[in-house]
């Protein structure tokens, strides 16, 4: 159970490092997160500087690194820049790397393979590949994943393309650990052999997601399905109405946590969106902060 953390920003747009550490502690100690992913897309990594990424990672490692796995987003569409980010993350104390497929420039599969192996060669950290063609414009093909699995430090995949058959083929042929990259598909992914999720709703429903995983692993499929269905309104509210980081920050405000504002080009949730989100969270069993009705 991992959550892709938002990055709290103060009203002036600066990183709220105290809020960041407070959020990390809450996610691990109260929302049962085994690990946190920092500087992913949900963390608004496209609009944080390399210096900020380094400070963000160090702050989270300081707060929870003794009791949770901290994975640093180090992917970009520039291989050399990603190598620099990966090495900086290793120096800052990251336990692993999340590497997204190069976006916008749409490299061929051989370019993707070389990109990932070059970064994996640059540090001693284990690597989770992030396959999200809806954002990057290109998928990592199963054959490419099988070749990448031969690298000793490429150990996992965060799948956000939802192709359970292709993922099943890769898991059958390799030792790659699969994580759902979409909260709506966590239970289906578990059913074909995935080990967990890199969640977004884990900011407010992490304990329930962890329970669902535990129930499934214990053989209680009916119990896991019940939790899955109960969380559907939370997934709807956070992941389907606008960009996920926007609604996650609104959700954190509703439960009394410091999510802060967003940075352009993102915009904060509207009053109408927050009103719908409030109803979704209540329907999904999320306890709102005192005074929030």
C-alpha positions in Angstrom: 0.0 0.0 0.0 1.7 3.1 -1.3 0.3 6.6 -1.9 1.5 9.0 -4.5 1.8 12.1 -2.3 0.6 15.6 -3.1 3.0 18.4 -2.4 1.5 20.9 -0.1 2.0 24.5 -1.3 1.4 27.6 0.8 -0.8 30.5 -0.4 2.2 32.2 -2.0 3.0 29.0 -4.0 6.1 28.0 -2.0 6.5 24.4 -0.8 5.0 24.0 2.7 7.7 21.7 4.1 6.1 21.5 7.6 2.8 20.5 6.0 4.7 18.0 3.8 6.2 16.2 6.8 2.9 16.4 8.7 1.1 14.8 5.7 3.7 12.1 5.4 3.4 11.2 9.1 -0.4 11.1 8.8 -0.3 8.8 5.7 2.1 6.3 7.4 0.9 6.4 11.0 -2.9 6.8 10.4 -3.6 5.8 6.9 -1.5 2.6 7.0 0.8 3.4 4.1 3.7 1.0 3.7 5.4 3.5 1.4 5.1 6.9 -0.2 5.9 8.1 -3.7 7.1 11.7 -3.8 7.5 14.0 -6.8 5.1 12.0 -9.0 2.5 13.7 -11.1 0.1 13.9 -8.1 3.0 15.7 -6.4 2.9 18.2 -9.2 6.4 17.3 -10.2 6.1 19.2 -13.6 6.1 22.5 -11.6 8.7 21.8 -8.9 12.3 22.6 -9.5 15.1 20.1 -9.0 16.1 21.9 -5.8 12.6 21.6 -4.5 12.4 17.9 -5.4 15.6 17.3 -3.4 14.3 19.2 -0.4 10.8 17.5 -0.6 12.4 14.0 -0.7 14.8 14.8 2.2 11.9 16.1 4.3 9.8 13.0 3.7 12.7 10.7 4.4 13.4 12.6 7.6 9.7 12.3 8.7 8.9 8.6 7.9 12.0 7.0 6.2 12.6 4.9 9.3 9.2 3.1 9.0 8.1 3.4 5.4 9.6 3.0 2.0 10.1 6.3 0.2 10.1 6.2 -3.6 11.3 9.2 -5.5 9.9 10.2 -8.9 12.9 10.7 -11.1 11.5 10.2 -14.6 11.4 12.8 -17.4 11.6 12.8 -21.1 15.3 13.6 -21.0 17.5 10.6 -20.2 20.4 12.7 -19.0 18.2 14.8 -16.7 16.6 11.6 -15.3 20.0 10.2 -14.5 20.8 13.4 -12.6 17.5 13.2 -10.7 18.0 9.6 -9.9 21.5 10.2 -8.5 20.3 13.1 -6.4 17.5 11.0 -5.0 19.9 8.3 -4.0 22.1 10.9 -2.2 18.9 12.3 -0.5 18.1 8.8 1.0 15.4 7.5 -1.3 14.7 3.8 -1.0 13.7 3.4 -4.7 12.9 5.2 -7.9 9.7 5.7 -9.9 10.5 6.2 -13.6 7.7 7.2 -16.0 7.9 6.5 -19.7 9.3 9.4 -21.6 6.5 11.7 -22.5 5.7 13.9 -25.5 8.7 12.9 -27.6 7.2 9.4 -28.0 10.4 7.3 -28.4 10.3 3.8 -30.0 10.4 0.8 -27.8 14.2 0.5 -28.1 14.5 4.1 -27.0 12.3 3.4 -24.0 14.4 0.3 -23.1 17.7 2.3 -23.3 16.2 5.2 -21.3 15.2 3.0 -18.4 18.3 0.8 -18.4 20.6 3.9 -18.5 18.9 5.4 -15.4 18.9 2.0 -13.6 22.6 1.7 -14.3 23.2 5.1 -12.7 22.3 4.2 -9.1 22.1 1.2 -6.8 18.3 1.8 -6.1 15.5 -0.5 -7.2 13.3 0.8 -9.9 9.6 0.9 -10.5 8.6 1.6 -14.1 5.5 3.7 -14.6 3.4 2.7 -17.6 0.7 5.4 -18.3 0.2 5.9 -22.0 -2.8 8.2 -21.5 -0.3 10.8 -20.3 2.9 9.9 -22.0 1.5 9.0 -25.5 3.3 5.7 -25.7 2.9 2.4 -23.8 5.7 0.1 -22.6 5.0 -3.1 -24.7 5.0 -6.5 -22.9 8.1 -7.6 -24.9 10.0 -4.4 -23.7 9.0 -5.0 -20.1 10.2 -8.6 -20.4 13.6 -7.4 -21.6 13.7 -4.7 -18.9 13.0 -7.3 -16.3 16.5 -8.8 -17.0 18.0 -5.7 -15.4 18.8 -6.6 -11.7 17.5 -3.3 -10.4 14.3 -3.0 -12.5 11.9 -4.8 -10.1 8.4 -3.4 -10.4 5.8 -1.8 -12.6 3.1 0.7 -11.8 0.5 0.0 -14.4 -2.0 2.7 -15.3 -3.0 1.4 -18.7 -5.4 -1.2 -17.3 -4.5 -4.1 -19.6 -4.8 -7.0 -17.2 -4.1 -9.6 -19.9 -0.8 -7.9 -21.0 0.2 -7.5 -17.3 -0.6 -11.1 -16.6 1.7 -12.2 -19.5 4.5 -10.1 -18.2 4.1 -11.4 -14.6 4.0 -15.0 -15.9 7.2 -14.5 -17.8 9.2 -12.4 -15.3 9.7 -11.6 -11.7 8.4 -8.1 -12.0 6.1 -7.0 -9.1 3.0 -5.3 -10.4 1.2 -2.4 -8.7 -2.1 -0.9 -9.8 -1.6 2.6 -10.9 -5.4 3.3 -10.9 -7.4 3.1 -7.7 -10.4 1.7 -9.6 -8.4 -1.4 -10.7 -6.6 -2.3 -7.5 -8.8 -5.4 -6.7 -8.8 -6.6 -10.3 -5.0 -6.3 -10.4 -4.7 -8.2 -7.2 -6.8 -11.0 -8.7 -4.2 -11.6 -11.5 -1.2 -11.5 -9.3 -0.3 -7.8 -8.5 1.1 -7.1 -5.1 -0.5 -3.8 -4.3 -1.3 -0.2 -5.4 0.3 3.2 -5.8 -2.8 5.0 -4.7 -4.2 8.5 -4.8 -7.3 7.9 -2.7 -4.9 6.6 -0.1 -4.6 10.2 1.1 -8.0 9.8 2.8 -8.9 6.1 2.5 -5.5 4.5 2.8 -6.5 2.4 5.8 -9.4 1.0 3.9 -7.3 0.2 0.9 -4.8 -1.6 3.1 -7.6 -3.6 4.6 -8.9 -4.6 1.2 -5.4 -5.8 0.2 -5.1 -7.7 3.5 -8.5 -9.3 3.1 -7.7 -10.4 -0.5 -4.4 -11.9 0.5 -6.0 -13.8 3.4 -8.5 -15.4 0.9 -11.5 -13.3 1.9 -12.5 -12.2 -1.6 -16.0 -11.3 -0.6 -14.7 -9.1 2.2 -12.2 -7.4 -0.2 -15.0 -6.9 -2.7 -17.2 -5.3 -0.1 -14.4 -2.7 0.7 -13.8 -2.2 -3.1 -17.4 -1.3 -3.6 -17.6 0.9 -0.6 -14.7 3.0 -1.9 -16.2 3.5 -5.3 -17.6 6.9 -4.4 -14.2 8.1 -3.2 -12.6 7.0 -6.4 -15.4 8.8 -8.3 -14.9 12.0 -6.3 -11.2 12.2 -6.5 -10.3 10.6 -9.8 -13.1 11.3 -12.3 -14.3 14.9 -12.1 -11.1 16.8 -12.7 -7.3 16.3 -12.3 -6.5 14.1 -9.3 -4.1 16.4 -7.4 -6.7 19.1 -7.5 -9.4 16.9 -5.9 -6.9 15.3 -3.5 -6.0 18.6 -2.0 -9.6 19.5 -1.7 -10.2 16.1 0.0 -7.4 16.7 2.5 -8.9 20.1 3.4 -12.2 18.4 4.1 -10.6 15.9 6.5 -8.7 18.6 8.2 -5.2 18.1 6.7 -2.9 20.5 5.0 -3.0 19.9 1.2 -2.5 23.5 0.3 -3.1 25.2 -3.1 -2.1 24.0 -6.5 0.4 25.5 -8.9 -0.4 26.7 -12.4 -1.4 25.3 -14.8 -3.5 23.5 -12.3 -6.3 25.4 -10.5 -8.0 24.7 -7.2 -11.3 22.9 -7.0 -14.4 25.0 -7.5 -17.1 25.3 -4.8 -19.3 23.0 -6.9 -16.6 20.4 -7.2 -16.0 20.5 -3.4 -19.7 20.1 -2.7 -19.8 17.0 -4.8 -16.6 15.7 -3.3 -18.0 16.1 0.2 -20.9 13.9 -0.7 -18.6 11.3 -2.3 -16.4 11.1 0.7 -19.3 10.7 3.1 -20.7 8.0 0.9 -17.4 6.2 0.9 -17.1 6.2 4.7 -14.5 9.0 5.0 -14.7 10.9 8.3 -14.7 14.6 7.6 -13.1 17.1 10.0 -15.2 18.6 12.8 -17.3 21.5 11.5 -17.3 20.1 7.9 -20.8 19.1 7.0 
